[in-house]
């Protein structure tokens, strides 16, 4: 694996020892971009792009689909039509940032794919993993509580201090179900030998998916890493 570029320094923390091996092999990384998180500024996205290209043979970027992103806004109380309109606007802004970052890094068009959850809505493997997650949510309390906690965290900033309801969390958790397959089997979904998914903060479900605690678990060729900046 190539050395880190000084302008894109990160301290990657693998979720498990196997994730560390996948990191060191540097085959492929999937970089998630959040449309509503202020952390994903233009400069931060540029650093992620440079890091991905410098340290991996291949890298791709992932955004939610418009309907998926709108779920978070609906869960926070927005009307469906307004939520979809705002989601479309924010995703458009992030697409511009990504294209700008790729251009600034001198990355030719097509070298890095810009993907959305919705691109996989007819993929059998994607649908199978999502169905497993939804079934597990209904049947395993620990998994359900962890998913609900992640969903609440995702909408907390939009609630302005108000308490969330169970119905709001249940809407938001569908966003998680749309994202989760890429933590389980990106190699199959993206047709790469191994893949590492890069997160900007610890992901509570990683312990469940990478430990084999539940019937749904991450592929042996799937890794997860949290990126911390030393700056």
Helices and strands as residue ranges (DSSP letters): G 6-8, E 11-14, H 17-25, E 28-32, H 42-55, E 58-63, H 66-75, H 80-104, E 114-116, G 117-120, H 124-139, H 141-156, H 166-190, E 195-199, H 206-211, E 222-228
